[in-house]
Amino acid sequence: MLETPYRADAEELLPEIVSLRRAIHREPEIGLQTPLTHDKVLAALEGLPLEIRRGPSTTGVVAVLKGPDNGRTVLLRGDTDALPMQEETGLDFASTIPGAMHACGHDSHTAMLVGAAKLLCANRDRLAGTVMFMFQPGEEGWHGARHMLEDGLLDPLPDAAFALHVLPNAPHGLVAGRGGPLLASADKVKIWVRGSGGHASMPHDAMDPVPVACELVTAIHTFVTRQIPISDPAVVTIGKIEAGTTDNVIPDTAFLFGTMRTLSPETRAKVQAGLTRLAEHIAAAHGLTATVEFVKGFPVTICDPRAVALGSDTAKSLFGDDAWQTMASPIMGAEDFSYVLEKVPGAMFFLGAAHEDADWKKAEVLHSTRMVIDESVMARGAALHAQIAERFLADGFGEA
């Protein structure tokens, strides 16, 4: 294993990291404005040799650490926002905000990044360049990373960017990643099927949109499985169908709302065209009309193979060969760190956060109202952040 101060020092810092994570967990905030979390982060960074940047669009913060040498720049990112959910963990530090919960681990991401900042500040003389710590709100569908980019908070752009995401249902301390697509793009799909309403006892005098909407959902599933190759997959889920007001009235309109996930621009375009064609033609076959709207979401999260190799080597050198796993396939979730990776080579890694003495396969998953993590893995996350940053500043992606 690599001789480094970061692993041991991160273990010493763990009580501070845990304390910060619990303080953030108690007061979760949703969206682009997370002022309580912003203040907690700045308080935790107080006294460190950091330049603080803020922008007009969000409460995001970029803290900049300059080493003694003016070399490369590397960015480390942690997201800060929570989800609109009611927590059911029963933890002593459970959410005190009704309808809000840190169910995706962003509280731990922020705390680990603060820990990494403290580790790197304490070892500033070892750094051959500059580290940017990106504390980003609005990841849960609010496009916070895009806003921070547009605000110029990352200018000039770094030479590489890295992020960690905890997985509560993965083995304790395991670091995982892959080159190429890691996470999918995510677009919203809205479909309106329009007919003409009438009395439920006389459907022949109406143009009922409800059976057309049902037929359309089935056709969408067939389209995805028959026309989209599994080597470049797509997932389309209609999560909401809304029509009518009571039992004896045929409505004028049925509304379908869903999500579309893909791993390439080509498949993204093909699925959009296919859904539009299905909706319009199935409706027309029954004498109705349909309108389709796509709300563009996060792009595909694509990891640079060189950055993944650096993360793999670093995890193994810090924690042993068994600490790393190369993922066989992407996950069809989405992540707005993808906006950063569109502009800067880098990678996101997953960090297994199941309790060490528990069956990780039975752990509650991300976005569960009962999701919990083993907080001891946060020391590993802070150390990994710090070591990746130092190694990249010293050697880049291993270029000669």
Secondary structure, DSSP 8 states (H G I E B T S, - for coil): ----SHHHHHHHHHHHHHHHHHHHHHS---SS--HHHHHHHHHHHTTSS-EEEE-SSSS-EEEEEE-SS--EEEEEEEE---BS-------TT---STT-B--SSHHHHHHHHHHHHHHHHHTGGG-SEEEEEEEE---SSS-HHHHHHHTTTT-S--SEEEEEEEETTS-TT-EEE-SEEEE-EEEEEEEEEE-B-EETT-GGGSB-HHHHHHHHHHHHHHHHHHHS-TTS-EEEEEEEEEE-SSTTEE-SEEEEEEEEEESSHHHHHHHHHHHHHHHHHHHHHTT-EEEEEEE-----EEE-HHHHHHHHHHHHHHH-GGGEEE-SS-BS---TTHHHHHHS-EEEEEEE-S-TTS-GGGS--TT-TT----TTHHHHHHHHHHHHHHHHHHHTTT--
